[in-house]
Amino acid sequence: MIPFDYQRATDAAGAVATVSRHRGAVFLAGGTNLVDHMKLGIARPDVLVDVSRLPLDRVEPLPDGGLRIGAGVRNSDLAADPVVRERYPVLSRALLSGASGQLRNLATTGGNLLQRTRCRYFQDVSTPCNKREPGAGCSAIGGWTRYHAILGASEQCVAVHPSDMAVALVALDAVVRVQGPDGERAVPMGELHRLPGDEPERDTVLEHGELITAVDLPELPVAARSTYRKVRDRASYAFALVSVAAALAVEDGKVAEVRIALGGVAHKPWRAQRAEQALRDAPATTESFRAAADAELAAAEPLPDNGFKVAMARGALVSVLTELAEVNR
Amino acid sequence: MEAEFALHVDGRRRPLTVDTRTTLLDALREHLGVRAPKKGCDHGQCGACTVLVDGRRVTSCLTFAVASTDVEITTAEGLGQDGELHPVARAFLEQDGFQCGYCTPGQVCSAVGVLSEVEQGWPSAVTPDVRSTPGLDDEEIRERMSGNLCRCGAYVNIVAAVREASP
């Protein structure tokens, strides 16, 4: 770890000004990913601007019926929030399936979105990685690919995004509020994370110095019937092989509204638009759910070690939708 | 870069001057002589370094000491009062919830955190309905304690200890 100067931010604008002025400066919030990356030599900042004391730690109702989640709200507090549990159970479930109790107490909403891939090669500075060092090559391609992408990968990078929370937020059409040196902007969750393309070093569309200040959830009645299913190698405290966030409303035996996103399958939380399209006005039956999963996964391009993920994603998606259809009955 | 500040550890104010790169875990163990929290993986994966910060369990290896100046830090050493063991630590003794003991201070701090989280009604990943108020059966204990590894494999007795310590 290289020496760094530690500064505690007193307001968001000041923090943004400091980091945008200085290429080697980064924001520090919960630290669960950044501190680890500094130890591993993946991140080498020389200025840390600690934003964890900024007043961004509230979950508040919005005038339009939605909910504003401050970027500093800890993952454990958000998962336990009574309104989130009642109206957006998929979000609570996704958060609770991630990391451990200790880490959820530290990790923040903003930091969770900006956590980086757990690709073994990305995390090992002795192996080439285009995400760590553009142009160095990808060690996963031709390497061990059990945990890697089956959708949307490129010849430069096959890593997957590790967040559970982000998968739920994509399904919920959340909006990320960002403060930059030139003011604020709003980024729809589905557009925050990128596919790797030929710039795998860029995880998101955010520019250096931009600070996530909040995540807004829209009012979304269908989200009251939502859930998150995570399939992994251990029963607890492991990253997803495949995960599914879904919300479903059934009327007269037909799908009235459906939201689906997949985790563990791509460089970004994967909104399953083809599956959603296939289910519009379809009978809420297992046959429809199977057809929808097939429609989504037709584009899958598994790697040598992760062909099982296609069947696993299909199974998880059908199982989750069937469960939600039962609840609707 | 050196920083001069004070930590509040187990009820005492502890001034120190350390490099900003010093984690809370290293500050406690190497600079303040508080050796209850242990260094296992040093990457937040094993839970041996677990302490309570303002009553909430966290991994002290992923926190910089310089970022911990305005909080109350409690280690397993500081849990007891007036020479008496904390009820959770006593339950670990009574249920034989350890073998070598290396992970135990982290396990005990984590269990104290779990009991507080359950008391506040926090659900877990195995709570069937997140809208409900969860109880603390063995499945819930195992899920909630999954951030603390025990390489001796004393898990059965650790679950029994947490069960005994729960109200």
Interface residues (C-beta under 8 A of the other chain):
Chain A: M1 P3 F4 D5 Y6 R8 L28 G31 T32 V35 D36 M38 K39 L40 L48 D50 S52 R53 S76 A79 A80 R85 E86 P89 S92 R93 L96 S97 A99 S100 G101 Q102 L103 N105 L106 A235 S236 Y237
Chain B: M1 A3 D19 T20 R21 T23 D42 H43 G44 G47 T50 V53 R56 R57 V58 T59 L62 T63 F64 V66 A67 D70 S110 G113 V114 E117 Q120 G121 W122 P123 S124 A125 T127 V130 R131 R142 E143 R144 M145 S146 G147 N148
